[in-house]
Amino acid sequence: MMASEHLGTGTIPAPAPPLPRRRDRRWPVPLLVVVLLAQMAAAMVTTAVRQTPTIDEPVYVVTATDYLHEHRLRYNPEHPPLGKLLIAAGIAVAAPHYDPDFPGTQGEAGRHLLYESGNDPWRLMLWARLPVIALTLLGGLVVFAFARDLAGRAAGVVALALYAFCPDVVAHGSLATLDLPVTAFLLTSVWLAWRARNRPRLYVPLAGAALGAAVATKMSALPAIPLLMLLAAWSVRHARAGAGRRRRAPAALGSAGVVLVVALAVVWATYLVVDPRLGLAPAEPLPPLAGKRALVSGLLPLPPAYGAGLRAQFAMEYYPWQGFLFGRVYTGALWYYLPVALLVKTPLGLLAVGAAGAVTVLAVRRLRPAAPYLLLPPALLLAVATTGARDFGTRYALFVPVFLALAGGCVTHWRRRWAEALAGVLVLWVAVSSLRTFPYYLPYANEAFGGPARTHRLLHDSNVDWGQDLGALADRLRERYPGERVWLVYKGSGVPSYYGIHAGAPLSVPPERVRGLLVVSDSAVAKARGPLAELIRTSRPVDDVGHSITVYRR
């Protein structure tokens, strides 16, 4: 007989099942974190194993190798050393053969190291990429911890899922480049500045160290210095809310100074690790620069080599770079290029839940104090990035999807079933969209723009084709087109002959001689003019390799 039937007779009802202990209720969260990071690691390692060197990677790899062997600032002065020191940790394990006296440019030195020094480029590139993969996974932990601090464990899991499945994050997190490391360091500095609201003595110096790591990785992080100083000061002002105004103001100003001093110290320490003498002997002459920008680069309290690299960056801003956007080839820069490219390459689910999260942060009183930390850094850095002269890819704005993921976790603040269900559907959409593009993360485009197969019609360079599929092309030619005549227009740093691709140069002979297979990198297709455009027009597309190389038949 049911216990409820005894209520009228005084019989004691059967006890309800015990509530789960707090420890029992918490165990799924660490498991979800492990699962999300494990699938992300698997995606990045699989991608790293498959891809041949992208355009920038050989330069960073040879620079890191030179740091290890010669302790000198010879290659790639336009970028500070920390990101390349990170790459050097993997190269130290690979232990490649290296010729320190090679008399070429940094690009030539990179190809010589990979293809002409007796090294296995597949093995060397994998080891060079593994430290960046590890840092990307640590960045995922920061995303989880930051979102958890803001809105609880569910927010942390949602934010981490959005981060772990974001194709741009996976794509650049699996390469030996600097774009994901600088993003991870910037994110960490903002998180530590937020934590300084409760323990300023601990977290203000740590925020400065993370900011210094970002500035010591890429110079594009320089605009974040005044913003992080302001955020640190704001955090300390909150921490000392009970103190009088006369005591709060000096403490806030002091915290801003601590952030600046620690950040500069990290930059100096990075250069000293490479060369204690702080010398600079570039393999190629640095371009001359005059005017206000040259003055600014000389006045910064940073190592002379940093100022020289900054002058090189400024000089590149004057170069007439050629861009491509939605079928249009242009010279110069378009201020709206990055916002449009981000709309193409960010999953629709991430755009939706990130926007909803940003609105939540502004609308909910308890979350509103976090708005400056979540919204100002990506807004400021994107505004600065839009003034640049190099419209080459969303890698210059990787912080946007990362902060969108962080904001997206805050939608879990709405404790309503419909909101939770909608957030779950959007996160699942991001995951499915990401898994469908596997393992071709670089050319990803969301469903509104036709997916990765159509990205090359809209964007170019590192958005689509960064030279990463040369090895896959070699496999495809062996499997489907054995013995056929191949003509190749390849945009990248790989050496086709190393992979067994023995092809002619179609632009060096009369068009009527180009018969067989015409293979063209999609970045070259996008900007094709003159003879190449005519060859493509009179050819028939028959195959696609990695959504980055098109095979035509003539």
VOLO-206441 format. One record per residue: x, y, z of N, C-alpha, C in turn. Coordinates in steps of 0.1 Angstrom, whole numbers, plus 5000, padded with zeros to 4 digits. Atoms other than C-alpha are relative to their C-alpha. Example, Ala and Ser with C-alpha at 12.3 -4.5 7.8 and 13.67 -1.06 7.14 Angstrom:
REM VOLO-206441
500949885000512349555078500950125000/499149895000513749895071499250115008/
REM end
This chain:
REM VOLO-206441
500949885000500050005000500950125000/499249885001501350354991500050075013/499949934988502650565019498950115001/501049895000500250845009498749965004/501350054996497350625016499949995015/500050014986498350615053499950135007/499949874994498250985058498950035010/501149984991494850985073500049915012/500050094989495650705097501150025010/498949974991498750865112501349924997/498850075003501150625095501150094994/498949925005504550775088500349974986/499750025014505150825051501449954997/498650045004508050665033500950124998/499149895002511050895033500350034986/499649975014511851085001501449974998/498650035003515050994983500950115004/499249904996517951184997500550094989/499549915010519051494978501549974998/498650025003522351464960500950095008/499149914993525251594980500650104990/499449905009526951904967501149954991/498950055008529951714955499449924989/500650085011527651474935499450094989/500649915009525951774919501050074991/498949925007529251934908500849914991/499150075008530951644892499850014985/500249995015529351684857500850114994/499449885005530952024853501549974996/498650035004534651914854500049904989/500050095011533751624832499750064986/500349935012532151854806501250084995/498849935004535252074807501049924993/499050095005537451784801499649954986/500550055013535251654772500250114990/499949895010535151994755501450034996/498649975003538852054758500649884992/499450125006539651694747499650004985/500449995014537551734715500750114993/499349895006539152064708501549964997/498650055002542651914713500149904988/500050095011541751634689499950074987/500249935012540551874663501250074996/498849925004543652094665501249914996/498950095004546151804665499849944987/500350065013544351634636500350104989/499849905010544451964617501550034998/498549975001548152034626500749894993/499350125006549151684614499850014985/500450005014547351734580500650114992/499849885007548352084571501550024997/498749955003551552194553500250145005/499849874994553252514564499250114993/500749885005551152824560501150114997/499149905005552653144546501050055011/499249934989553853294579500849905008/499450104990554852974598501549984998/498550025002558352914582500850115006/499349894994559453254593500149995015/500050024985558353204629500849885004/499350124996559852864630501550024999/498649975001563252974617500550105010/499649904990563253274640500149935014/499950074987562553044670501249915001/498850095000565252804659501350095002/498849914999567753094656500150055015/500049974986566753204691500749895009/499450114993567652864704501449984998/498650035004570952824686500950125002/499049895001572353174683499750115010/500449894990570453394709500250144994/499849875007570253684685498650044994/501249945006567553914671500350024985/499649995014568153844634498750004990/501150025009564853734618498750065007/501449964996561253874620500050115012/500049904990562054194640498650075001/501349934999558554324632499049945010/500850064989557154094659500949975012/499250034988558354074695500349855002/499550145000559953744706499149905007/500650104990557553584732499349894992/500850105008555253404707501049904994/499050095007558353264689500849925011/499350084989559953164722499049885004/500950114998556752964728500149894990/499850105010557152794695501349935002/498650064998560852734703499949895010/500150114990559752504732499749874993/500250135008558452254706501249974991/498950035009561352304683501249945008/498950064992563752224711499949855001/500250145000562251884713500349944986/499750055014562351834675501550004997/498649995002566051934675500450004985/499750015014566352024638501450044997/498749955005569552064618499850144996/500249865003570152434614501450064996/498849935005572652644594499850155004/500149864996573052974612500650114991/499349905009575053134584499350004987/500749995013572453094557499850154996/500049855004572653424537498750054993/501249965007569053464526499050095009/501049934992565953654537499349915010/500750084990563753534565499149894994/500850105006561353364542500849894993/499250105006564153184523500749925011/499450084989565753084556499049905006/501050094996562452934567499949884991/500150115009562152724536501349915000/498750084999565852624538500049915012/500050084988565352504574499049884998/501050105001562252304565500349894989/499950085012563152164531501449974995/498750025005566852184525501149975010/499050024989568552104558500049865005/500150144995567751734561499049985011/501050014990564851794584498749944994/501450045004561351634582499050115003/500849884998559051934577498749965007/501350044993555951734589500349995015/499750014986557651644622500350135006/499649874995559151984627498850095002/501149914999555952174620499049955011/500950054989553951944644500650055013/499549964988556352014672500050155002/500149854999556352384665498650045003/501449974997552552384666499549965013/500550054987552052184698500050105011/500149914989552952464722498850104998/501149915003550352694705498749935003/501250084997547752414708499849995015/500150004985548552384745499550135006/500449864995548252764750498550024997/501449985004544852754731499149935010/500850084990543552484755500050085014/500049924988544752694785499150124999/500949895002542852984770498649965002/501450064997539752764771499750005015/500250004986540252724808499850145006/500349864996540453104812498650044996/501349965004537253144792499049945010/500950074991535552884815500050085014/499949944987536853044847499550145000/500549865001536053404836498550005000/501550005001532453314826499449945013/500550054988532053114858500050105011/500049904990533153404879498950104998/501149905003530553624861498649955004/501450054999527453404861499949865004/500250134995528153064875500649894991/499450115007529252714864499449984986/500750025012526652684837500550104989/499449905009527953004821501449964996/498650045004531452874822500049894989/500150115009530452554804499550054986/500549945013528452744777501150084993/499049915006531252994771501249914995/498950095004533852714769499649924987/500550075012531652514744500150094988/500049915011531352824722501450024995/498549995003535152874724500549884993/499450125005536052514718499549964986/500550045013533852474687500150124990/499949895010534652814671501149974990/499050045010536352734638501250084999/498949925001538553034637501049985011/499150034988539952954672500749874998/499450135003540552594662501050014989/499149995012542152694629501350065004/498749934997544652944643500649945013/499450064989545152754675500849884997/499350125004546552464655501250044991/498949955009549252684637501150065009/498949934993552652804648500150144996/500149865003551653164645499750075013/500049924988551153454669498650055003/501349944998547453544665499249945012/500750054988545953304690500850025013/499349964987548753354716499750145005/500349874995548253724717498650025005/501450004996544453674720499949945014/500150064987544953434749500650085011/499449924989547253664768499150135003/500949884997544853964763498849965008/501150054992541953764775500349975014/499650024986543853654806500250135007/499849884993544854004814498750075004/501349944996541254124813499349925011/500550084989540153834835500650035013/499349974988542853904860499650145005/500449874996541854274860498650005007/501350024993538254164868500249945014/499850074987539453944896500650105010/499449904991541354244910499050085008/501049944993538054374922499949955015/500050064986538354134952501449995006/498650014994542154084956500950084992/499249925009543854374940501549985001/498550014999547354314955500549884993/499650125007547453964939499850024985/500450015014545654024906500550124991/499649885008546754374895501449974994/498750035007550454264890499949894990/500150115010549353944873499350054988/500649945012547054144850501150074992/498949935007550154354841500949904993/499150105006552254044835499349944987/500750055012549553894811500050104989/500049905010549254224793501450024994/498750005005553054234790500349894990/499950125009552953884775499450034986/500749975012550454004749500950104992/499249905007552554314740501449944996/498850065004555654094739499849894989/500350105010553953864714499650074986/500349925012552454114689499850155003/500149854998552554494686498650054999/501449965001548854504678499450015014/500549994986548354464716500350135007/499649884993549854804724498850095003/501149924996546454984723499349955012/500750064988545254754751500750055013/499349954988547854914775499150105008/500749904992545855224785498649945004/501350064996542555024785500249915013/499850094988543954764810500450085012/499649914989545455044831498750055006/501349944995541955194833499249905007/500850104994540254864840500649965014/499450044987542754784868499750115010/500449904991542155124883498650005005/501450014996538455074882499849895010/500250124991538754734899500550045014/499549964987540854884927499150105007/500949914995538455164931498849925006/501150084995535654904936500549925013/499550084988537854694960500150095012/499949914988538355004982498850095001/501249925000534755124980499750055014/500349954986534655155018501050115004/499049904996537655385019499650144995/500349865004537455765016500550034986/499649965014537855934982501550034999/498549965001541356064991500849875000/499150125000542555704997499749924987/500350085012540755544967500750054988/499449945013542155784940501449964999/498650045002545855724948500149854998/499950155001545255344951499749964985/500350035014543555344917501150044990/498949965008546255544901501249925001/498950084997548855334917499949864993/500350135007547255014903500350014985/499749985014547355164868501550004997/498550005002551055234872500649875002/499550134998551654884885499849924987/500350075013550054744853501050044990/499149955010552154964831501549955003/498650034997555454894849500249854998/499850155001554954514851499949964985/500150045015553854494814501350044993/498849965007556954694803501249905005/499050094995559154474825500049864993/500150135007557854154809500550024985/499449995014558654294774501550015000/498650004999562154384785500649875003/499550134997562654044800499949904989/500150095012561453874768501250024991/498849985008564154044748501349965006/498850044993566753984774500249855000/499950145001565953614773500749964987/499550045013566753604736501550054999/498749955001569853824737500350105012/499749924989571153964770500750144996/499449875005573054234750499150094993/501049925007569854354734500550054986/499549965014571554364700498949984990/500950025011569754384667500850004987/499350015012571254254635499149934989/501150065009568354204610500649954987/499550075013568953974580499650094988/500449915010567154234559499950145005/500149864996567354614560498650045004/501349954996564554774579499650124992/500449895008562555024559500150135007/499949874994563155394566498650055004/501249944996560455584584500350145006/499849864995560055954592498650045005/501349944996557356174608499749965014/500550024986555256134639500149855004/500050144996555155754638501449965004/498650034996558955734638500450065013/499749934987559055974667499449925012/500650084989556555764687500749875002/499350124998558455444681501350025007/498849974993561555604694499850045014/500349944987559955754725499549895010/500550104991558455434739501149945009/499050054991560255304770500149844998/499950145003560854964753501449984994/498750035006563954784740500250064986/499849945013565554944709499549914989/500450105011564754624689498550014999/501549985001561054674698499650124992/500249885007561155024685500349994985/499650025014562854914653498949914993/501150085006560154644648498750084998/501149915001557454904654500150094988/499849925012558955124627499749924988/500250095011558854824604498549984998/501450025001555154774612499450134994/500549875005554455144606500250014985/499649995014556255124572499149914992/500950095007554054834562498650064998/501349935001550955054567500050084987/500049915012552155264537500149924987/499950095012552454964514498749994993/501350015007549754944487499549854999/500450135000548454604497498749984992/501250025008545854444475499049915008/501050074992542654314491498949944991/501150065008539654104480498849985010/501250014992536154124494498749984991/501250025007532953974480500150024985/499749995014534453944445500650124995/499449885005535954284444501550005004/498649984998539754334441500350155001/499849864998540954664455501450025006/498749974994544154834466499850105012/500249924988544454984501499349925010/500850074989542154904530498650055000/501449974998538454904537499750005015/500250004985537455004572499049905004/501050104996534554764571500449864996/499650145004536554464559499949905011/499950094989537154304593498649975005/501450034995533454344605499349914990/500650085009532254194573500549865000/499450135000534753914573499649925013/500450074988533853834609498549954999/501450055003530153804599500049884992/499950125009531153554573500549885008/499350114995533453344594499749975015/500550034987531753344628498849925000/501350075000529153074634498850085004/501249934998525653204633499549985015/500450024986524853044667500950085009/499249924992527853214682499750154999/500449865001526853554668498750035008/501249984993523353504682500150005015/499950014985524153384717501050105006/499149894996527053634719499350135001/500749874999524853924711499050005012/501050014988522153794736500850025013/499349994988524853764762500550155003/499649864998526054124756498850085005/501249934995522454244760499749975015/500250044986522154044792500950075009/499149934991525254194807499650145002/500449864998523954544800498750015007/501449994995520354464811499949965015/500150054986520954274844500950075009/499349914990522054484873501249935006/498950074993524154214889501249984990/498950025009526154164857500650134994/499649885007526454524846501450055003/498649954998529754594864501049934991/499050075009531354334840500050064986/500149965014530254524809501350074995/498749955006533454734806501149904997/499050105002535554424809499749914988/500350095011533654224784499850074986/500449935013532654484758501050104995/499049905004535354754758501249944993/498850055006538454544750499749964985/500150035014537054384718499550124991/500449895008535354704707501250094997/498849915003538554914711501049934990/499050075009540854654695499549984986/500650015013538454604666500150134993/499949875006538254974660501450044996/498649975004542055004660500349924988/499650095011542354704637499450044987/500649965013539954854611500750114994/499249905006542355134606501349954993/498850065006545154894595499950004984/499950005014546254864559500149864994/499850135004546354484557498749925002/501350074999542954324549500349854996/499650145003544253964551499249895007/500750114993541953784575499550035014/500649974987539953764607501049965011/499050034989543153644625500450135007/499649874993543754014632498950045010/501049964991540554014652499449875007/500450134993540453664669499350035013/500649964987539553844701498550025000/501449985001536053914688499249875003/500750124996534753554687500349955014/499750054987536553474719499250085011/500849924991534853764738498549984998/501450045003531553674721499749885008/500350134992531853324736499950035015/500149974986532553474770498750075003/501349944997529553704768498849914998/501150095003527453424754499749915012/500350084989527853224786499150075010/500849934991526053504805498549984998/501450025002522753414789499449905010/500550104990522453134815499550075012/500649934988521653404840498550005000/501550015000518053384828499649865004/500450144995516753094849498649974995/501350045006513953014825500249894990/499850125009513452694806500150044986/499949975014512852864773501450064997/498749945003516053064776501149905001/499050104999518052764787499949914987/500150085012516652564758500550074987/499549935011517352834733501550015000/498549994999520952874745500649864996/499550135003521352494743500049974985/500250025014520052494707501150074992/499049925007522452774697501449945001/498750064997525452604713500149874991/499950125009524552284695500150034986/499849955014524252474662501550034997/498649975002527752604667500849874999/499250125000529052254675499849934986/500350075012527352104644500750074988/499449925011528552384621501649985000/498550024999532152334634500449864996/499750145003532051954631499849974985/500250015015530751984595501250054992/498949955007533752184585501349925002/498850074997536251944600500549924988/498949934993539151934592500450134993/499649885007539052244570499550125007/500549894992538752504596500450144994/499649875005540752784579498950064990/500949945009538252824550498550005005/501450004995535152814573499350124996/501049895000532153034565498749945005/501250054994528853004582498949984989/501050055009525652874566499450124992/500649895007524353224557500850044987/499149965011527253264533500449884992/499850125008527252914518501049905005/499150104995529652734540501450014994/498649995004533452664535500249984985/499850025014532952554499499950134992/500249885007532052914489500850125006/499349894993534353114512500950074990/499049945010536853174483499450104991/500649905009534253364464499850145007/500349884992533953614493501250065006/498849964993537353634510501249934994/498850065005540953544504501049995011/498950014991544353484521499749915012/500150094989544253344556498649975004/501450044998540453344556499749874993/500450115009540553064530501249924997/498950075006543852974515501350075004/498749954995547153024534501149914997/499050105004549052754516500049875007/500050124991547952484540499849874994/500450125005546852224516500949944989/499150055011549852154494500249855002/499950154998550351804510498749934995/501350065005546651724504499950004985/500050005015547051834468500849894994/499150115005549951594463499349875001/500750124999547851314477498849984990/501150005009544851404455500549974985/499450025014547051414423500449864999/499550145001548551074431498849914999/501150095000545150914438499150014988/501049985010542951064411500650034986/499549965013545251194384501449964998/498650055002548350974382500450024985/499449995013550651054353499550124991/500549895008548751364341500950125001/499249875001550451694331499350105010/500649914990550051944359500750144999/499649865000550352324358499650075013/500349964986550552494392500250155002/499849874995549952844405499749995015/500150024986550552804442500350125008/499749894991550353074469500349955014/499650054987552252964499501549995002/498650014997555552884516500549864998/499650145002555652514509500849984986/499250035012557952364482499349884993/500850105006555752164458500849874997/499350125004558551934446500349915012/499850084988559151814482498949905001/501150084998555751664482499749914988/500250085012556151504448499250064989/500749925010554351774428501050064990/499149945010556351834396499150064989/501049935008554352094378500750124992/499549895008554952354351499450145005/500549874996554452734355499250054988/500949985011551452814333500250154994/499849865004552253194331501350024993/498749995007555653124316500149954986/500150055013554452964284498850054993/501249965007551953044257498849925005/501250074994548352964268499749874993/500450125007547852704241500949885004/499250114996550652494256499549945014/500550044987548852474290498849904998/501050105002546952144286500249895011/500050104990546051884312499350065012/500649954988545451994348500650145004/499549874996545652364358499550015015/500350004985545852384397500450145005/499849864996545452724412499550025015/500449964986545352844449498950104999/501249925000542053004456500350155002/499649864999543753324467500550064987/499649955013545353354433498850004990/501249995008541953274417499250135003/500749884997540353554436500550134994/499449885005542853814424500449984985/499550035013543353664389499650114990/500149905010543853914362500849974988/499250025012545253914326500149854996/499950145005546653574314499549905009/500650104990545753384346498550004999/501449995001542253504344499449934988/500450065013541953394308500249855000/499850144999543453054315498849945009/501150054992540853004343498750014993/501349985007537953134321499949894990/500150105011538852884294500249865005/499850144994539252584318498749965007/501250054993536652364335500449955014/499750054986536752314373499649865002/500450144999536851944381500249955014/499750054987538051924417500350115010/499749904989538552104450500849935011/499150054989541252044476499950085012/500049934988540552144511499250145000/500649875002538352434499501050124999/499049905001541552624493500750004986/499350015013542852494459499049944990/500950055010540852444427500849944989/499450075011541752194400499150024988/500749985013540752284364500649904990/499650085011540952074333500050084987/499949935013542152214300500349904989/
REM end
